[in-house]
Amino acid sequence: MNSTVVRADCAADRAGTLTFDLTAPAPAPDSVLLLRRRGAAGRKPGGTVRIPLSRPAPGRLRAVLPAAAELAEGRWDAYVEEPGDEPAEAVVEPGLRDLRALVDRCPDTGAASVSARVPYPTLDGRLAVRSWVRAPHAEAGHVLAGPAGMTVQGVLYGVGTGEGAAVEARLRGEPDRVHGVPLTAPDPDGPAGSFAFTLPYAPPAAGPVPEAQLWQLWLVPAAGADGVRISRILDDVWSRNKSFVYPGHPAAPGVLATPCYTADNDLCLRLEPAPADR
């Protein structure tokens, strides 16, 4: 290519198909859009996906990643690869991103798995795709950070709830510290698979909180069943930890409790020492 940098506009449909329109003058024949999984996984089998490029208009190239194409969970960086004895790779920069179709997606709750892909700009200005593959999946919806506990509504995909269904708050790195609450009545007007729960702040905060703690939230569909991580992935937000900020409330003397999301969009309860009064 004439330049080592290519710009790509992205669009998504409700099924999850992604279309990349690239500006790339004088491409070499048989060039492809390359998605490489970040980190060591990108060097393993399945860590690279090559998508053929077509020419829908002069000076434009198009690559289509169908919703049915496999893309393992993780972060995938985009390049344009030119064939040859030593294939050259051009960095892809993000252009316009039309992701409106991804907002408030409602897949079939009976499906065995749920997948989501969101194109996004990296901190160093490159184009990447965040991919999730969950089987089953608990999608967080409305989150209310109340004064005594957090109330969450959501939808469970790929499995139904039975006797003893509950939500567990598990302290990361300390498997013996678990606090569970039963599911409550979901919104009667909600979709199939709807769930709801209220997690009081006080029980997790009863133990020592010398530093910030991240309590992961898991939905246990029935007594003795494996837990399902509660996350929010079915929209156009690739990282919620800084864009969805909830108020904190006292959970115990000197302890502040705040619902939060991780950079991977998993829902948690954060406990931390309350700031000293000034």
Secondary structure, DSSP 8 states (H G I E B T S, - for coil): ---SEEEEEEEE-TT--EEEEEE-SS--TT-EEEEEESGGGGGSTTSEEEEE-EEEETTEEEEEE-TTS---SEEEEEEEEE-SSS-EEEEEEEEEEE-GGGTT----TTSS-EEEEEEEE-TTS-EEEEEEEESSEEEEEEEEE-SSEEEEEEEEESS---TT-EEEEEETT-TT-EEEEE-B---TTS-TTEEEEEEESHHHHTS--SS-EEEEEEEESSTT---EEEE--SSS-S--TTTS----EEEETTEEEEEEE-TT-BEEEEEEE-----
